[in-house]
């Protein structure tokens, strides 16, 4: 939900704007100067649902690992020096 507010009204109504954002974190206030948008006031709280980031990471991991055969996987920790110091580089 976007609300357009002139700079002069934003100065006068800042406490009201803050209370509105506290009640509705999804609210966005566009601040205008001479009818041109110059700033936004929005909640500092994240708009992500709990667990959403984890679910996205799990889907990405599954997608990326779906083309890799289980037998061909090797833990990097077994050959960490081979990965860090590529052979043939001086």
C-alpha positions as CSV (number, residue, x, y, z in Angstrom):
1,X,0.0,0.0,0.0
2,X,1.6,3.3,-1.2
3,X,0.6,6.7,0.1
4,X,1.8,9.8,-1.6
5,X,2.6,12.7,0.8
6,X,4.1,16.1,0.1
7,X,7.3,17.1,2.0
8,X,5.4,19.7,4.0
9,X,2.7,17.3,5.1
10,X,5.3,14.7,5.9
11,X,7.0,17.1,8.2
12,X,3.7,17.9,10.0
13,X,2.4,14.4,10.1
14,X,5.6,12.4,10.8
15,X,4.4,10.9,14.1
16,X,1.1,9.8,12.4
17,X,3.1,8.3,9.5
18,X,5.3,6.3,11.9
19,X,2.3,5.0,13.9
20,X,0.7,3.9,10.6
21,X,3.9,2.0,9.6
22,X,4.0,0.4,13.0
23,X,0.4,-0.9,12.5
24,X,0.9,-1.8,8.8
25,X,4.5,-2.7,8.1
26,X,3.7,-3.2,4.4
27,X,2.7,0.5,4.1
28,X,5.0,2.7,2.0
29,X,4.9,6.5,2.1
30,X,6.2,8.3,-1.0
31,X,7.5,11.8,-0.2
32,X,7.2,14.3,-3.0
33,X,8.7,17.7,-3.7
34,X,6.9,19.7,-6.3
35,X,4.9,16.6,-7.3
36,X,8.1,14.6,-7.9
37,X,8.8,11.5,-5.8
38,X,12.1,12.0,-4.0
39,X,12.0,9.5,-1.0
40,X,10.1,6.7,0.6
41,X,9.4,6.0,4.2
42,X,8.8,2.3,4.9
43,X,9.2,-0.2,7.8
44,X,12.6,-1.4,8.7
45,X,11.2,-4.8,9.6
46,X,11.7,-7.5,7.0
47,X,8.7,-8.5,5.0
48,X,9.7,-12.2,4.7
49,X,7.6,-14.9,6.3
50,X,9.4,-17.0,8.9
51,X,11.2,-19.9,7.2
52,X,10.8,-18.5,3.7
53,X,14.5,-18.0,3.1
54,X,15.3,-21.5,4.3
55,X,12.7,-22.9,1.9
56,X,14.1,-21.0,-1.0
57,X,17.6,-22.2,-0.2
58,X,16.5,-25.8,0.1
59,X,14.7,-25.6,-3.3
60,X,17.8,-24.1,-4.9
61,X,20.0,-26.8,-3.4
62,X,17.7,-29.5,-4.7
63,X,17.6,-27.9,-8.1
64,X,21.4,-27.5,-8.3
65,X,22.1,-31.0,-7.0
66,X,19.5,-32.8,-9.2
67,X,21.9,-33.0,-12.1
68,X,24.8,-34.4,-10.0
69,X,25.1,-38.2,-9.5
70,X,25.4,-39.3,-5.9
71,X,28.4,-41.5,-6.7
72,X,30.4,-38.7,-8.3
73,X,30.2,-36.5,-5.2
74,X,33.3,-36.2,-3.1
75,X,33.7,-34.1,0.0
76,X,36.1,-31.2,-0.6
77,X,37.6,-31.8,2.8
78,X,39.2,-35.0,1.6
79,X,41.3,-33.1,-0.9
80,X,41.3,-29.6,0.4
81,X,44.9,-28.9,-0.8
82,X,44.0,-30.0,-4.3
83,X,41.2,-27.5,-4.4
84,X,43.2,-24.7,-2.8
85,X,46.5,-25.2,-4.7
86,X,45.7,-26.4,-8.2
87,X,48.3,-28.7,-9.6
88,X,50.4,-27.3,-12.4
89,X,50.3,-23.6,-11.3
90,X,53.9,-23.0,-10.6
